[in-house]
Amino acid sequence: MTDPAALDTVLRELRACRLCRDAPLHLPPLPHQPRPVIQASATARLCIAGQAPGTRVHASGQPFTDPSGVRLRNWLGLDETVFYDAARVAIVPMGHCFPGLDAKGGDKPPRRECAPTWRTRVFAAMPAVELVLAIGRYAQAWHLGPGEGANLSETVANWRAILARPGSPRILPLPHPSWRNNSWLKRNPWFDEELVPVLRQEVARLVV
């Protein structure tokens, strides 16, 4: 049985977390006020495991409120009403706070403090999750293990075998829906032609 109170406790503590600013591990302190972002419930059967909030999500406090979210919802075949229904869809990034920008203006990697501190507790409180969409290398390394594939392309190309593995939750690796991956999508037309239809079938089954 699920225990909503257990997840409520974890979420309350997570949203109050200031570890990356006040007690950073291996990195300089987060230079701005943390604003942890997560969407979760004890009943969600689908979990989207992303990377970390960008500038727009940091401002809104809601996951995927940016062009990446538009593309992701298209991949999933979901409108915003269902996508943001925490009772059906959990969104648990590897880093819950915007990590800042690098020298080239891109997002920095998820903070190292975040996943080891929160991820196991969050997933333990979401036992209904049947499928995790592992978006990007950071989520794939965590949910599949660091030895899975030489790179993102190899891992995502092996999606059928990964999805078919026994155990729960099942894992489906995806590239990040960022515009930065436009060239990857053009080089790999099988993603839209073969993976996306299966993805939509799985999502439709889980969010009914």
C-alpha positions as CSV (number, residue, x, y, z in Angstrom):
1,M,0.0,0.0,0.0
2,T,1.1,3.5,-0.7
3,D,1.6,6.0,2.2
4,P,0.9,9.6,1.0
5,A,2.1,10.9,4.4
6,A,5.5,9.4,3.8
7,L,5.9,11.2,0.5
8,D,4.5,14.4,1.9
9,T,7.2,14.4,4.6
10,V,10.0,13.8,2.0
11,L,8.6,16.6,-0.3
12,R,8.3,19.0,2.5
13,E,11.9,18.4,3.5
14,L,13.1,18.5,-0.1
15,R,11.5,21.8,-0.9
16,A,13.1,23.3,2.2
17,C,16.6,21.9,1.2
18,R,19.4,24.4,0.9
19,L,22.3,21.9,1.0
20,C,23.9,23.1,-2.3
21,R,24.1,26.6,-1.0
22,D,24.8,26.1,2.7
23,A,26.8,22.8,2.7
24,P,28.0,22.1,-0.8
25,L,29.9,18.9,-1.7
26,H,32.9,19.2,-4.1
27,L,31.6,22.4,-5.7
28,P,31.4,26.1,-4.9
29,P,28.1,27.0,-3.2
30,L,25.1,27.6,-5.4
31,P,25.3,31.3,-6.2
32,H,21.6,32.0,-6.1
33,Q,18.6,31.1,-3.9
34,P,17.7,27.4,-4.3
35,R,14.2,26.7,-5.5
36,P,13.7,22.9,-5.6
37,V,11.4,21.7,-8.3
38,I,9.6,18.4,-8.2
39,Q,6.2,16.9,-9.1
40,A,5.3,13.7,-7.3
41,S,2.5,11.6,-5.7
42,A,2.1,8.2,-4.2
43,T,-0.2,7.2,-7.0
44,A,1.8,8.2,-10.1
45,R,2.6,5.2,-12.3
46,L,4.8,7.2,-14.7
47,C,7.9,9.0,-13.7
48,I,9.9,11.4,-15.8
49,A,13.5,11.5,-14.6
50,G,15.1,14.7,-16.1
51,Q,18.3,16.5,-15.6
52,A,17.8,19.8,-13.7
53,P,15.7,22.9,-14.0
54,G,16.7,25.6,-16.4
55,T,16.3,29.3,-16.0
56,R,12.6,29.3,-17.1
57,V,11.7,26.5,-14.7
58,H,13.6,28.1,-11.9
59,A,11.5,31.2,-12.5
60,S,8.2,29.3,-12.7
61,G,8.8,26.7,-10.1
62,Q,7.1,24.1,-12.3
63,P,8.9,21.5,-14.4
64,F,9.3,21.7,-18.1
65,T,7.7,25.1,-18.5
66,D,9.9,25.8,-21.5
67,P,10.3,24.7,-25.2
68,S,11.8,21.4,-24.0
69,G,8.6,20.7,-22.2
70,V,6.6,21.4,-25.4
71,R,8.6,18.8,-27.3
72,L,8.5,16.3,-24.4
73,R,4.8,16.5,-24.2
74,N,4.6,15.9,-27.9
75,W,6.7,12.8,-27.6
76,L,4.5,11.6,-24.8
77,G,1.2,12.4,-26.5
78,L,0.1,14.3,-23.4
79,D,-1.5,17.7,-23.0
80,E,-0.6,20.0,-20.2
81,T,-3.6,19.0,-18.0
82,V,-2.5,15.4,-17.8
83,F,1.3,16.2,-17.8
84,Y,0.9,18.4,-14.8
85,D,-1.4,16.0,-12.9
86,A,0.8,14.8,-10.1
87,A,-1.6,12.0,-9.3
88,R,-0.7,10.4,-12.7
89,V,2.7,11.8,-13.7
90,A,5.7,12.3,-11.4
91,I,8.6,14.5,-12.6
92,V,11.8,13.9,-10.5
93,P,14.9,15.6,-11.9
94,M,18.4,14.5,-11.0
95,G,19.0,17.9,-9.6
96,H,16.0,19.8,-8.1
97,C,17.5,23.3,-8.3
98,F,18.7,25.3,-11.2
99,P,22.5,24.7,-11.2
100,G,23.5,27.9,-12.9
101,L,25.1,28.6,-16.3
102,D,28.5,27.7,-17.6
103,A,30.9,30.0,-19.4
104,K,29.2,29.3,-22.7
105,G,25.7,30.1,-21.4
106,G,24.6,26.5,-21.1
107,D,23.1,24.9,-18.0
108,K,25.6,23.4,-15.7
109,P,25.3,19.7,-14.7
110,P,22.9,18.8,-11.9
111,R,24.4,19.5,-8.5
112,R,26.2,16.5,-7.0
113,E,24.5,16.9,-3.6
114,C,21.0,16.4,-4.8
115,A,20.5,12.8,-6.1
116,P,22.4,11.0,-3.3
117,T,20.5,13.0,-0.7
118,W,16.9,12.7,-2.1
119,R,16.5,10.2,-4.9
120,T,16.3,7.0,-2.9
121,R,13.9,8.5,-0.4
122,V,11.6,10.0,-3.1
123,F,11.3,6.7,-5.1
124,A,10.8,4.7,-1.9
125,A,7.8,6.9,-1.2
126,M,6.4,6.3,-4.8
127,P,5.9,2.5,-5.0
128,A,3.3,2.8,-7.7
129,V,5.8,3.9,-10.4
130,E,5.9,1.3,-13.1
131,L,8.0,3.2,-15.8
132,V,10.8,5.7,-15.5
133,L,11.7,7.8,-18.5
134,A,15.4,8.4,-18.1
135,I,16.1,11.6,-19.9
136,G,19.8,12.3,-20.6
137,R,23.0,10.7,-19.5
138,Y,22.7,11.7,-15.8
139,A,19.4,10.0,-15.3
140,Q,20.5,7.0,-17.4
141,A,23.6,6.5,-15.4
142,W,21.7,6.6,-12.1
143,H,18.8,4.4,-13.1
144,L,20.7,2.0,-15.4
145,G,24.2,2.1,-13.9
146,P,27.3,4.0,-15.0
147,G,28.4,1.1,-17.3
148,E,25.3,1.3,-19.5
149,G,26.4,2.3,-23.0
150,A,29.4,4.2,-24.1
151,N,27.3,7.3,-24.7
152,L,23.7,8.6,-24.9
153,S,23.2,7.5,-28.5
154,E,24.3,3.9,-27.8
155,T,22.1,3.7,-24.7
156,V,19.0,5.1,-26.4
157,A,19.5,2.9,-29.4
158,N,19.3,-0.1,-27.0
159,W,15.9,1.1,-25.7
160,R,14.1,-2.1,-26.7
161,A,16.3,-4.4,-24.7
162,I,16.4,-2.0,-21.7
163,L,12.6,-1.6,-21.7
164,A,12.2,-5.4,-21.8
165,R,14.4,-6.1,-18.8
166,P,12.7,-7.7,-15.8
167,G,12.1,-5.7,-12.6
168,S,10.1,-2.7,-11.6
169,P,10.1,0.0,-12.4
170,R,11.0,-0.5,-16.0
171,I,13.3,2.1,-17.6
172,L,13.1,3.7,-21.0
173,P,16.1,5.9,-22.0
174,L,15.4,9.1,-23.9
175,P,17.5,12.0,-25.2
176,H,16.8,15.4,-23.7
177,P,14.1,17.3,-25.6
178,S,16.2,20.4,-25.7
179,W,16.8,22.3,-29.0
180,R,20.4,21.5,-28.5
181,N,19.6,17.9,-29.6
182,N,18.0,18.9,-32.9
183,S,20.9,17.6,-34.9
184,W,20.9,14.3,-32.9
185,L,17.2,13.9,-33.8
186,K,17.9,14.5,-37.5
187,R,20.8,12.0,-37.5
188,N,18.6,9.4,-35.7
189,P,15.2,9.3,-37.5
190,W,14.4,5.9,-35.9
191,F,13.7,7.8,-32.7
192,D,10.6,9.4,-34.0
193,E,9.7,6.5,-36.3
194,E,10.2,3.6,-33.9
195,L,10.7,4.7,-30.2
196,V,8.1,7.5,-30.0
197,P,5.1,5.4,-31.0
198,V,6.0,2.8,-28.3
199,L,6.6,5.6,-25.8
200,R,3.1,7.0,-26.5
201,Q,1.5,3.6,-26.1
202,E,3.2,3.0,-22.7
203,V,2.3,6.5,-21.5
204,A,-1.3,6.2,-22.5
205,R,-1.6,2.9,-20.6
206,L,-0.1,4.4,-17.4
207,V,-1.9,7.7,-17.2
208,V,-5.5,6.5,-17.8
